[in-house]
Amino acid sequence: MADGRKNNGGHSTKGRAGRKPKSEEMQLIEKLNQHIDSDEAILKLKEMIDEGDFKALQLYMNYMYGKPKETKDVNLTGDLPIFDI
């Protein structure tokens, strides 16, 4: 007996999920470069950092040195069974 899962319509994002193809990304970069001077953008970022804009400083640091690794503090309290028999 079939359970009907095969006829449920599937995922609405099928074929569109995930990252855009590299070609689309490159087209967008080319369009942006026609309107934005990278030297002016860098000067503006420096100006914002000099004014104390923390987000601008954070952006610079993340691109220059990478984001710090995330750490998670996992504390288990009480007796928790590992396996439920």
Secondary structure, 3 states (H helix, E strand, C coil): CCCCHHHCCCCCCCCCCCCCCHHHHHHHHHHHHHHCCHHHHHHHHHHHHHCCCHHHHHHHHHHHHCCCCCCCCCCCCCCCCCCCC
